[in-house]
Amino acid sequence: MKFIYKSIFKLKALKAFIRLVKNPMDLEAVFCLTNDPRVASAEKFKNAFASIREDSDSQKLLDERYSPTWPTPSELEASTTGTLASEYYHFLKTYDLFKSYKFPKPISLGNDEVDFIRARIRKTHDLWHVLTGFDTSVEGEIGLQSFYLAQLNT
């Protein structure tokens, strides 16, 4: 049975990779691996979440399930040039993400820590593109996923 689950997981990963190559804007493909419960329960991810809990600020974020209110597109557009909000607005506009993203997209923050962290990563995904400088190409998405993994000490 374990072999079947591993095979299904590998096929899903391959399918997600092919989808991402065909359409780098396919966020569902980008998140395919991190959404799979077998990945979140893997030893490396358990260790990563343990290291997050060791940081007092991160632990507070986890305990409170902190979820800030996001500005509306019109608020972002009106933001001062050169600010993060302004850069975020231009990123969303440049990549035409206001239509496909249905901004702001509500995301359930989940009940357990793994679900909460996954939801935070999804909710802030495009913002991290702006902060890291990775574009939405296949290479940019892979770079951003690598950045996430490095932050999680995996």
C-alpha positions as CSV (number, residue, x, y, z in Angstrom):
1,M,0.0,0.0,0.0
2,K,2.9,2.4,0.8
3,F,4.2,1.9,-2.7
4,I,0.9,2.9,-4.2
5,Y,0.8,6.1,-2.1
6,K,4.4,7.0,-3.1
7,S,3.6,6.3,-6.8
8,I,0.5,8.5,-6.7
9,F,2.5,11.3,-4.9
10,K,5.2,11.1,-7.6
11,L,2.6,11.2,-10.4
12,K,0.9,14.2,-8.8
13,A,4.3,16.0,-8.5
14,L,5.1,15.3,-12.2
15,K,1.7,16.5,-13.3
16,A,2.1,19.7,-11.3
17,F,5.6,20.3,-12.8
18,I,4.2,19.8,-16.3
19,R,1.3,22.2,-15.5
20,L,3.8,24.7,-14.2
21,V,6.0,24.5,-17.3
22,K,2.9,25.1,-19.5
23,N,1.6,27.9,-17.3
24,P,3.9,29.5,-14.7
25,M,0.9,31.5,-13.4
26,D,-0.7,28.2,-12.2
27,L,-0.4,28.7,-8.4
28,E,-2.2,25.4,-7.8
29,A,0.7,23.6,-9.5
30,V,3.2,25.7,-7.5
31,F,1.6,24.6,-4.2
32,C,0.9,21.0,-5.1
33,L,3.8,19.6,-3.1
34,T,3.4,21.7,0.0
35,N,-0.3,21.0,0.2
36,D,0.1,17.2,0.2
37,P,-0.2,15.9,3.8
38,R,2.5,13.3,3.2
39,V,4.9,16.1,2.5
40,A,3.9,18.1,5.6
41,S,4.2,15.0,7.8
42,A,7.7,14.2,6.4
43,E,10.5,14.3,8.9
44,K,12.2,17.3,7.4
45,F,9.0,19.4,7.6
46,K,8.4,18.3,11.2
47,N,11.9,19.5,12.0
48,A,11.3,22.8,10.2
49,F,8.1,23.4,12.1
50,A,9.8,22.6,15.3
51,S,12.5,25.2,14.6
52,I,9.7,27.8,13.9
53,R,8.2,27.1,17.3
54,E,11.6,27.7,18.9
55,D,11.5,31.4,17.9
56,S,9.3,33.4,20.4
57,D,7.9,35.8,17.7
58,S,7.0,32.9,15.4
59,Q,5.4,31.0,18.3
60,K,3.3,34.1,19.1
61,L,2.2,34.3,15.5
62,L,1.3,30.6,15.6
63,D,-0.5,30.8,18.9
64,E,-2.6,33.9,17.8
65,R,-3.1,32.7,14.2
66,Y,-2.3,36.3,13.2
67,S,-3.8,37.2,9.9
68,P,-3.5,40.9,8.9
69,T,-6.1,42.7,6.9
70,W,-5.0,43.2,3.3
71,P,-5.4,46.5,1.5
72,T,-7.9,46.7,-1.3
73,P,-6.6,47.1,-4.9
74,S,-7.6,50.8,-4.8
75,E,-5.8,51.3,-1.6
76,L,-2.7,49.7,-3.1
77,E,-3.0,51.9,-6.2
78,A,-3.1,55.0,-4.0
79,S,-0.1,54.1,-2.0
80,T,3.1,56.2,-2.0
81,T,5.5,55.5,-4.8
82,G,8.5,53.4,-3.6
83,T,6.7,51.8,-0.7
84,L,6.1,48.0,-0.5
85,A,2.4,48.6,-1.1
86,S,3.1,50.5,-4.3
87,E,5.6,47.8,-5.5
88,Y,3.0,45.1,-4.6
89,Y,0.4,46.9,-6.6
90,H,2.6,47.2,-9.7
91,F,3.6,43.5,-9.4
92,L,-0.1,42.4,-9.3
93,K,-0.9,44.8,-12.2
94,T,2.1,43.8,-14.3
95,Y,1.3,40.1,-14.1
96,D,-2.5,40.7,-14.4
97,L,-3.1,39.0,-11.1
98,F,-6.1,41.2,-10.1
99,K,-8.3,39.2,-12.5
100,S,-7.0,35.7,-11.9
101,Y,-6.2,36.1,-8.2
102,K,-9.6,37.6,-7.3
103,F,-7.8,39.8,-4.9
104,P,-8.0,39.7,-1.9
105,K,-8.6,36.0,-1.9
106,P,-9.9,34.6,1.4
107,I,-7.9,31.7,2.7
108,S,-8.8,29.6,5.7
109,L,-5.9,29.7,8.2
110,G,-6.5,26.1,9.4
111,N,-6.7,24.6,12.8
112,D,-3.2,23.1,13.2
113,E,0.2,24.8,12.8
114,V,1.0,23.0,9.6
115,D,-2.2,24.2,8.0
116,F,-1.7,27.7,9.3
117,I,1.8,28.0,8.0
118,R,0.8,26.6,4.6
119,A,-2.1,29.1,4.4
120,R,0.2,32.0,5.4
121,I,2.6,31.0,2.6
122,R,-0.3,30.9,0.1
123,K,-1.8,34.1,1.3
124,T,1.5,36.0,1.1
125,H,2.9,34.2,-2.0
126,D,2.7,37.2,-4.4
127,L,4.1,39.6,-1.7
128,W,7.1,37.3,-1.4
129,H,7.7,37.7,-5.2
130,V,8.0,41.4,-4.6
131,L,10.3,41.1,-1.6
132,T,12.6,38.5,-3.1
133,G,12.6,39.9,-6.7
134,F,11.6,36.5,-8.2
135,D,9.3,36.9,-11.2
136,T,6.5,34.6,-12.1
137,S,8.4,32.5,-14.7
138,V,9.0,28.8,-14.0
139,E,12.5,29.7,-12.8
140,G,11.1,32.5,-10.6
141,E,8.5,30.1,-9.0
142,I,11.2,27.5,-8.4
143,G,13.4,30.2,-6.9
144,L,10.6,31.3,-4.6
145,Q,9.9,27.8,-3.5
146,S,13.6,27.3,-2.8
147,F,13.5,30.5,-0.7
148,Y,10.6,29.1,1.3
149,L,12.5,25.8,1.9
150,A,15.6,27.8,3.0
151,Q,13.5,29.8,5.5
152,L,12.0,26.6,6.9
153,N,15.5,25.1,7.5
154,T,14.7,22.1,5.4
